[in-house]
Amino acid sequence: MKWMEPMARPTHHLPPPSMSSCGKSPVSSGEGPNSTAWVKMFKKPGGGLKKSYQPGSMLSLALTKGLLNEPGQNSCFLNSAVQVLWQLDIFRRSLRQLSGHFCLGDACIFCALKSIFSQFQQSRERVLPSDSLRNALAETFKDEQRFQLGLMDDAAECFVW
């Protein structure tokens, strides 16, 4: 059985998920930011941001791709960090615009992250691997024995690269 972390991102051009399929999606657990209940909160009377909710706005969420975490990979810490970065519109736009960097080949975290973000935007696959980024982290930090393949790590430490 494969495990993937669900992701949702704010969109400007996609309609919000339909109420009939939102809770049934394989990437949605029915709880949290992907749930139908979360979207309904903005629509019901007294929901706080009722007047602010507009389909297709920053408050609407569309289900997007998940990141693969096969048994034994223990990549959930990394997938969580990637999901947080993906949610930051300014980060996504800045990363997309950057082109020049000192490439480290297979150990290049920049290239691996840029590749994953590109797949989020362009791939039709619902589940994407984060192997390239996981391998780049392991290679970059092998001397410090951090982010090694198959071992659990802390998502917050990913932000201290």
C-alpha positions in Angstrom: 0.0 0.0 0.0 1.3 3.4 -0.9 0.9 6.4 1.4 0.8 10.0 0.2 0.3 13.2 2.0 -2.6 15.3 0.7 -2.0 18.7 -0.6 -4.2 21.7 -1.2 -3.2 25.0 -2.6 -4.8 28.3 -3.1 -5.7 28.9 -6.8 -6.8 31.8 -8.9 -7.8 29.9 -12.0 -9.3 26.6 -10.9 -12.8 26.3 -9.5 -13.2 25.0 -5.9 -13.7 21.3 -5.6 -17.3 20.1 -6.0 -19.1 19.4 -2.7 -20.0 15.9 -3.9 -16.4 14.8 -4.6 -14.3 16.8 -2.1 -14.7 14.4 0.8 -14.4 11.3 -1.4 -11.1 12.1 -3.0 -8.3 9.6 -2.3 -6.1 12.5 -1.3 -8.6 13.9 1.1 -9.2 12.5 4.5 -12.4 14.4 5.1 -10.8 16.5 7.8 -8.4 19.4 7.7 -8.0 22.0 5.0 -9.2 19.6 2.2 -12.5 18.8 3.8 -15.9 19.8 2.6 -16.6 21.1 6.1 -13.8 23.6 5.9 -15.2 25.0 2.6 -18.7 25.0 4.0 -17.5 27.1 7.0 -17.1 30.0 4.7 -20.5 29.6 3.1 -22.7 29.1 6.1 -24.2 32.0 8.0 -21.9 33.2 10.8 -19.0 31.4 9.2 -16.7 34.3 9.8 -15.4 34.9 6.3 -18.7 34.2 4.5 -18.7 37.5 2.6 -15.0 37.1 1.7 -15.4 33.6 0.1 -15.4 33.8 -3.7 -15.0 30.7 -5.9 -11.6 30.8 -7.5 -10.2 33.2 -4.9 -7.3 32.7 -2.5 -9.7 31.3 0.0 -10.9 28.6 -2.2 -8.9 25.4 -2.2 -8.5 22.9 -5.1 -7.1 19.5 -4.5 -3.7 19.1 -6.1 -1.0 16.5 -6.2 0.1 14.3 -3.3 3.7 13.3 -2.6 4.6 9.7 -2.4 5.9 8.2 0.8 6.4 4.4 0.3 6.7 2.2 3.5 10.3 2.5 4.7 11.0 5.8 2.9 10.1 7.9 5.9 9.8 11.0 3.7 6.8 12.5 5.5 9.0 15.2 7.1 10.3 16.3 3.8 6.9 16.1 2.1 5.5 18.3 4.8 8.2 20.9 4.3 7.7 20.9 0.5 3.9 21.3 1.0 4.4 24.3 3.3 6.7 25.9 0.7 4.2 25.2 -2.1 1.5 27.0 -0.2 3.6 30.2 -0.1 2.7 31.9 -3.4 5.7 34.3 -3.1 8.1 31.4 -2.7 6.6 29.6 -5.7 6.9 32.6 -7.9 10.4 33.4 -6.7 11.6 29.9 -7.2 10.1 29.8 -10.7 11.9 33.0 -11.7 15.3 32.1 -10.4 17.5 30.5 -13.0 21.2 30.9 -12.2 22.7 28.9 -9.4 25.8 26.7 -8.6 24.4 23.3 -9.6 25.6 20.3 -7.5 24.2 17.7 -9.9 22.5 14.9 -8.1 23.0 16.7 -4.8 21.4 19.9 -6.0 18.5 20.8 -3.7 17.6 23.8 -5.8 17.2 21.7 -9.0 15.3 19.0 -7.2 12.9 21.4 -5.5 12.4 23.3 -8.7 11.6 20.0 -10.5 9.0 19.0 -7.9 7.3 22.4 -8.2 7.3 22.1 -11.9 5.7 18.7 -11.7 3.0 20.1 -9.3 2.1 22.6 -12.0 2.4 20.5 -15.1 2.0 16.8 -14.3 -1.3 15.0 -14.7 -0.3 12.5 -12.1 -2.1 12.7 -8.8 0.9 11.3 -6.8 4.4 12.5 -7.4 7.7 11.2 -6.0 10.0 13.4 -3.9 12.9 11.0 -4.4 15.1 13.5 -6.2 14.9 16.0 -3.3 15.2 13.3 -0.7 18.4 12.0 -2.4 19.8 15.5 -2.8 19.3 16.2 0.9 20.9 12.9 1.9 23.9 13.5 -0.3 24.3 17.2 0.7 24.2 16.3 4.5 25.8 12.9 4.5 28.9 14.1 6.4 26.6 15.4 9.2 24.4 12.2 9.0 21.3 14.3 8.5 18.4 13.6 6.2 19.7 10.1 5.4 17.6 7.8 3.3 15.1 5.7 5.1 15.5 7.5 8.4 12.9 9.9 10.0 13.8 13.5 10.4 12.1 16.7 11.5 10.2 18.9 9.0 11.3 22.1 10.8 15.0 21.1 10.2 14.4 21.1 6.5 13.9 24.9 6.7 17.4 25.4 8.2 19.2 23.9 5.2 
